[in-house]
Amino acid sequence: MKIAFALYKYFPYGGLQRDMLRIAQACVLRGARVTIYCADWQGEQPENIAVNKINVHGLSNHSRNRSFSEALQLCLQAKKFDLVVGFNKMPGLDIYYAADTCFKAKVMQERLPFLRFLPRYRQYLHDEAAVFGVGSPTKILAIAERSVDEYEQYYPGAKKRCTVLPPGINPDRRAGDNAAAIREKFRSEWLLQDKDKLVLMIGSGFRTKGLDRAIHALAALPSNLLVCTQLMVIGQDNPDAFIQLAKKLGVEKNIRYLSGRDDVPHFLQGADVLIHPAYRENTGTVLLEAAVAGLPVLTTAVCGYSRYIREYDCGLVMDEPFDQQEMNDALAVMLQDDKQRAIWRSNALKMGETADIYSLFERAADFIVTAAKSTQP
């Protein structure tokens, strides 16, 4: 089987990018020959998987995306793959891995329908319709039930082509027998005393993830709690605007910004609360990664995986419409109530033992390989 994977850009700490690579590796284990096409690749390239970079042209993101899609079609015609799997919305896909929310819904729900006439928005809507629109044969691997309902609302009939996958949490995020030792070592290395509280935020794309909301919640803490509380932000993005916000609110010394890194499990053990107040989030994998590590979660209901936090009582979920004061109060309560945090930790660890939240990559690979075999003589 020859299977092509396509995405615009790969970097090691992107959630979509990590998903793509793990699914590709799972397909290889099932006997497939996988070639990844991208416009940019950062970091080490995988063994047993070919990576082909496509040169693109254009001054804007949407024009470069269009250039990539057009060049990709020429490459695919020359190589004659059994199946084409896309991780960004674009024409010509046999299967689309739907990690993104519905773009048309965003345009319409934010009451900015006039934007659809701008070149950038026209291109994004065109690419989305190529996957979800009436007449498209593309099969869709969805990672959140709520996203399927949203796509169906704006692209009637798309739901029939959707298969919903379970979450795919890396088991190395789970708390092991050495969790207490890891926590002690981490807090010693970062000069955190027993009385100090560490709030952790993980995710690239600070604006969408709601870093401004987290900074406001931090600044609203009672002075006696704020003085011993730090916020660590791990992710690939430009923090300048948020540094200015923190300075304005007087909490710039309480925040550390760290780029993407490989020792995230240590941070999950060393922290006291994970905060993830996203504006839009199809899933929110980090919510479950934190939970299986035993870290209580404070998040928003827009995140697809927030239902696990609520169902298993692993923290607090802010309902929509979002209320900043409600989040401010929730963060203060979570940091001050040691007994309740212990209860949330216990519930989260039980969820990690019982819930089906690890099999996404195997299930996706099974679906893709089965589809590829069906195309062969």
FIBATOR-501779 format. One record per residue (C-alpha): chain; x, y, z. Coordinates in Angstrom, 2 decimals, decimal comma. Layout:
// residues N
 unit      xx      yy      zz
    A       X       Y       Z
...
***
This chain:
// residues 377
 unit      xx      yy      zz
    A    0,00    0,00    0,00
    A    1,24    3,47   -0,92
    A   -0,36    6,17    1,21
    A    0,27    9,91    0,99
    A   -0,12   12,16    4,01
    A   -0,46   15,90    3,44
    A   -0,21   18,87    5,78
    A    1,02   22,43    5,36
    A    3,61   22,59    8,11
    A    5,22   20,22   10,58
    A    6,85   21,31   13,85
    A    7,60   18,95   16,74
    A    5,32   20,45   19,39
    A    2,10   20,98   17,45
    A   -0,81   18,77   18,50
    A   -2,01   18,15   14,94
    A    1,55   17,46   13,82
    A    2,14   14,93   16,58
    A   -1,12   13,20   15,70
    A   -0,15   13,02   12,05
    A    3,23   11,46   12,76
    A    1,87    8,88   15,21
    A   -0,86    7,84   12,75
    A    1,73    7,60    9,96
    A    3,94    5,40   12,13
    A    0,97    3,19   13,02
    A    0,20    2,78    9,31
    A    3,80    1,74    8,64
    A    3,51   -0,93   11,33
    A    0,50   -2,25    9,39
    A    2,55   -2,67    6,23
    A    1,92    0,62    4,45
    A    4,51    2,76    2,67
    A    3,83    6,33    3,80
    A    5,06    9,51    2,16
    A    4,46   12,85    3,90
    A    4,07   15,97    1,77
    A    4,47   19,35    3,44
    A    5,59   22,88    2,69
    A    7,81   23,10    5,76
    A    9,32   20,55    8,15
    A   11,03   21,48   11,41
    A   12,88   18,97   13,52
    A   14,10   15,45   12,87
    A   12,56   13,42   10,08
    A   11,14    9,97   10,91
    A   12,71    6,70    9,87
    A   10,85    4,47    7,41
    A    8,68    7,41    6,28
    A    9,58    9,61    3,31
    A    9,18   13,36    3,76
    A    8,81   15,44    0,59
    A    8,85   19,21    0,90
    A    6,87   21,12   -1,70
    A    8,02   24,59   -2,70
    A    5,16   27,05   -2,42
    A    4,68   30,62   -3,58
    A    2,64   33,53   -2,28
    A    2,82   36,46    0,12
    A   -0,10   35,36    2,32
    A   -0,96   32,16    4,15
    A   -4,01   31,47    2,02
    A   -2,12   31,98   -1,23
    A    0,66   29,66   -0,06
    A   -1,93   27,09    0,95
    A   -3,46   27,26   -2,51
    A   -0,01   26,91   -4,05
    A    0,65   23,84   -1,92
    A   -2,66   22,19   -2,88
    A   -2,05   22,73   -6,58
    A    1,54   21,44   -6,44
    A    0,44   18,48   -4,34
    A   -2,01   17,34   -7,00
    A    0,79   17,19   -9,55
    A    2,94   15,13   -7,20
    A    0,11   12,72   -6,47
    A   -0,65   12,19  -10,15
    A    2,97   11,26  -10,79
    A    3,28    8,81   -7,88
    A   -0,12    7,08   -8,08
    A   -0,88    6,53   -4,42
    A   -3,59    4,16   -3,21
    A   -4,88    6,76   -0,75
    A   -4,41   10,43    0,15
    A   -4,91   11,49    3,76
    A   -5,04   15,19    4,59
    A   -4,47   16,91    7,93
    A   -5,46   20,32    6,61
    A   -8,56   21,06    4,55
    A   -7,79   20,96    0,84
    A   -9,23   19,51   -2,39
    A   -8,45   15,99   -3,60
    A   -8,40   14,10   -0,30
    A   -9,65   10,55    0,18
    A   -9,62   10,93    3,98
    A   -9,47   14,05    6,12
    A   -8,36   14,02    9,75
    A  -10,67   16,64   11,25
    A   -8,67   18,24   14,04
    A  -10,03   21,72   13,23
    A  -13,37   23,24   14,08
    A  -15,78   24,33   11,35
    A  -14,49   27,53    9,75
    A  -17,85   28,45    8,25
    A  -19,43   28,16   11,70
    A  -16,85   30,57   13,08
    A  -17,58   33,12   10,37
    A  -21,33   32,89   10,79
    A  -21,46   32,57   14,59
    A  -19,21   35,56   15,11
    A  -21,62   37,53   12,95
    A  -19,01   38,50   10,42
    A  -20,54   37,05    7,24
    A  -19,11   39,86    5,13
    A  -15,65   38,38    5,71
    A  -16,50   35,46    3,43
    A  -16,05   37,81    0,47
    A  -12,42   38,57    1,35
    A   -9,80   36,51   -0,55
    A   -8,46   34,80    2,58
    A  -11,87   33,72    3,79
    A  -13,04   32,69    0,33
    A  -10,02   30,39    0,08
    A  -10,60   28,83    3,49
    A  -14,30   28,30    2,80
    A  -13,48   26,82   -0,60
    A  -11,04   24,33    0,92
    A  -13,51   23,40    3,66
    A  -16,31   22,86    1,15
    A  -14,00   20,62   -0,88
    A  -13,95   18,25    2,10
    A  -17,37   18,67    3,70
    A  -19,58   20,03    0,91
    A  -22,33   18,20   -0,94
    A  -20,85   15,86   -3,53
    A  -17,49   15,48   -1,82
    A  -16,40   11,81   -1,54
    A  -13,89   12,54    1,23
    A  -14,23   10,34    4,31
    A  -13,76   12,17    7,57
    A  -12,02   11,00   10,73
    A  -13,43   13,22   13,48
    A  -11,91   13,49   16,93
    A  -14,87   15,17   18,65
    A  -18,58   14,38   18,42
    A  -19,51   18,03   18,83
    A  -17,48   18,99   15,75
    A  -19,45   16,47   13,66
    A  -22,71   18,10   14,69
    A  -21,33   21,54   13,84
    A  -20,15   20,45   10,40
    A  -23,50   18,80    9,73
    A  -25,26   22,06   10,57
    A  -23,35   23,99    7,92
    A  -22,69   21,15    5,44
    A  -25,78   18,91    5,45
    A  -24,96   15,29    4,71
    A  -21,36   15,47    5,93
    A  -22,16   13,47    9,06
    A  -22,74   10,34    6,96
    A  -19,08   10,40    5,95
    A  -17,76   10,91    9,50
    A  -16,22    8,33   11,81
    A  -15,60    9,54   15,36
    A  -12,35    8,40   16,95
    A  -11,63    8,07   20,68
    A   -8,95   10,34   22,18
    A   -5,32    9,41   21,74
    A   -3,45   10,33   24,87
    A    0,17    9,27   25,11
    A    0,43    6,79   27,98
    A    3,69    8,39   29,09
    A    1,59   11,24   30,52
    A    0,14    8,93   33,16
    A    1,36    9,25   36,72
    A    3,70    6,42   37,60
    A    4,83    5,02   40,92
    A    7,58    7,65   40,93
    A    5,18   10,61   40,53
    A    5,93   12,00   43,98
    A    9,67   11,82   43,39
    A    9,32   13,54   40,01
    A    7,26   16,30   41,61
    A    9,78   16,85   44,38
    A   12,71   16,96   41,96
    A   10,91   19,29   39,56
    A    9,91   21,76   42,23
    A   13,41   21,75   43,65
    A   14,91   22,47   40,21
    A   12,49   25,35   39,64
    A   12,99   26,68   43,19
    A    9,37   26,11   44,21
    A    8,71   25,80   47,94
    A    5,89   23,82   49,52
    A    3,76   26,95   49,94
    A    4,22   27,96   46,28
    A    1,47   27,25   43,76
    A    2,20   26,54   40,11
    A   -0,43   27,07   37,43
    A    0,47   25,44   34,11
    A   -0,75   26,35   30,63
    A    0,29   24,30   27,59
    A   -0,51   24,94   23,94
    A    0,64   26,77   20,83
    A   -1,55   29,63   19,70
    A   -1,80   31,74   22,84
    A   -4,72   33,88   21,72
    A   -7,00   30,98   20,79
    A   -6,00   29,05   23,92
    A   -7,11   31,99   26,07
    A   -3,83   33,09   27,62
    A   -5,30   36,55   28,17
    A   -8,05   34,98   30,28
    A   -5,46   33,08   32,30
    A   -3,46   36,26   32,95
    A   -6,57   38,11   34,08
    A   -7,43   35,24   36,45
    A   -3,90   35,26   37,83
    A   -4,02   39,02   38,41
    A   -7,34   38,70   40,25
    A   -5,96   36,34   42,90
    A   -5,95   37,63   46,48
    A   -2,62   39,34   47,20
    A   -1,59   36,75   49,79
    A   -2,15   33,99   47,21
    A   -0,70   35,85   44,23
    A    2,61   36,40   45,97
    A    3,24   32,65   46,05
    A    1,68   31,72   42,67
    A    3,42   31,34   39,31
    A    2,02   30,75   35,84
    A    4,20   28,75   33,44
    A    3,24   28,92   29,78
    A    4,63   26,26   27,42
    A    4,04   26,69   23,69
    A    5,21   27,97   20,33
    A    3,96   31,52   19,85
    A    4,94   35,17   20,19
    A    4,23   36,22   23,79
    A    4,87   39,98   23,33
    A    1,24   41,09   23,54
    A    0,67   38,95   26,62
    A    3,83   40,22   28,30
    A    2,42   43,74   27,88
    A   -0,93   42,66   29,31
    A    0,79   41,11   32,31
    A    2,79   44,29   32,89
    A   -0,40   46,35   32,72
    A   -1,98   44,09   35,35
    A    1,14   43,98   37,50
    A    1,82   40,24   37,25
    A    4,67   40,07   34,75
    A    7,02   38,69   37,45
    A    4,59   35,84   38,15
    A    4,75   34,42   34,61
    A    7,38   32,38   32,78
    A    7,20   31,66   29,05
    A    8,82   28,45   27,82
    A    8,99   27,13   24,27
    A    7,82   23,63   23,33
    A    9,79   20,93   25,13
    A   10,04   17,17   25,62
    A    9,82   17,01   29,42
    A    6,15   18,04   29,70
    A    5,30   15,02   31,95
    A    7,55   16,51   34,63
    A    5,66   19,80   34,48
    A    2,35   17,94   34,78
    A    3,58   16,37   38,00
    A    5,14   19,54   39,36
    A    2,17   21,84   38,83
    A   -0,92   22,32   41,01
    A   -3,51   23,28   38,35
    A   -3,68   23,16   34,57
    A   -5,51   26,16   33,13
    A   -6,88   25,99   29,58
    A   -9,49   28,75   29,05
    A   -9,73   28,36   25,26
    A  -11,96   30,47   23,04
    A  -12,29   27,67   20,49
    A  -10,92   24,14   20,83
    A  -12,06   21,09   18,92
    A  -10,74   18,68   21,53
    A   -8,13   19,89   24,00
    A   -5,82   16,89   24,26
    A   -3,82   18,60   26,98
    A   -6,86   18,38   29,28
    A   -6,67   14,61   29,28
    A   -2,87   14,56   29,40
    A   -3,05   16,61   32,57
    A   -5,85   14,51   34,03
    A   -4,11   11,15   33,58
    A   -1,08   12,72   35,27
    A   -3,33   13,55   38,23
    A   -3,29   17,32   37,64
    A   -6,64   19,09   38,27
    A   -7,94   21,01   35,26
    A   -9,62   24,41   34,90
    A  -11,03   24,83   31,40
    A  -13,90   26,06   29,25
    A  -16,88   24,12   27,93
    A  -16,00   24,91   24,30
    A  -13,22   22,30   24,49
    A  -14,46   18,99   23,13
    A  -12,67   16,93   25,78
    A  -13,95   19,09   28,65
    A  -16,78   16,56   28,94
    A  -14,29   14,08   30,39
    A  -13,21   16,61   33,02
    A  -16,83   17,14   34,02
    A  -17,93   13,50   33,77
    A  -15,05   12,15   35,86
    A  -14,90   15,23   38,16
    A  -11,26   16,06   37,45
    A  -11,54   19,83   37,93
    A  -13,81   22,71   36,94
    A  -15,37   23,55   33,55
    A  -16,54   27,08   32,80
    A  -19,86   27,11   30,94
    A  -20,68   29,35   28,00
    A  -21,10   32,25   27,73
    A  -17,73   32,70   29,35
    A  -17,57   34,85   32,48
    A  -14,13   36,11   33,47
    A  -15,15   36,70   37,08
    A  -16,33   33,10   37,33
    A  -12,94   31,89   36,12
    A  -11,13   34,25   38,48
    A  -13,08   32,81   41,43
    A  -12,57   29,23   40,23
    A   -8,79   29,59   40,00
    A   -8,61   31,05   43,49
    A  -10,70   28,20   44,91
    A   -8,65   25,52   43,14
    A   -5,37   26,91   44,43
    A   -6,56   27,35   48,00
    A   -8,47   24,10   48,54
    A   -5,79   21,43   48,98
    A   -8,32   18,79   50,03
    A  -10,45   19,26   46,91
    A   -7,40   19,16   44,65
    A   -6,54   15,78   46,17
    A  -10,05   14,54   45,36
    A   -9,79   15,79   41,77
    A   -6,40   14,11   41,45
    A   -7,78   10,79   42,66
    A  -10,73   11,00   40,24
    A   -8,42   11,88   37,36
    A   -6,11    8,95   38,02
    A   -9,11    6,59   38,05
    A  -10,21    7,98   34,71
    A   -6,77    7,26   33,33
    A   -7,18    3,62   34,33
    A  -10,69    3,04   32,98
    A  -11,57    5,42   30,11
    A  -10,93    4,65   26,42
    A   -8,68    7,64   25,79
    A   -5,55    6,06   24,30
    A   -6,55    4,26   21,07
    A   -7,02    7,09   18,56
    A   -3,89    6,38   16,56
    A   -4,46    2,65   16,25
    A   -8,11    3,14   15,28
    A   -7,21    5,82   12,72
    A   -4,49    3,64   11,21
    A   -6,86    0,66   10,97
    A   -9,40    2,83    9,15
    A   -6,81    4,26    6,75
    A   -5,15    0,93    5,94
    A   -8,50   -0,77    5,38
    A   -9,52    2,01    3,00
    A   -6,21    1,75    1,14
    A   -6,59   -2,02    0,72
    A  -10,08   -1,55   -0,69
    A   -8,65    0,49   -3,58
    A   -6,23   -2,21   -4,66
    A   -7,09   -4,79   -7,34
***
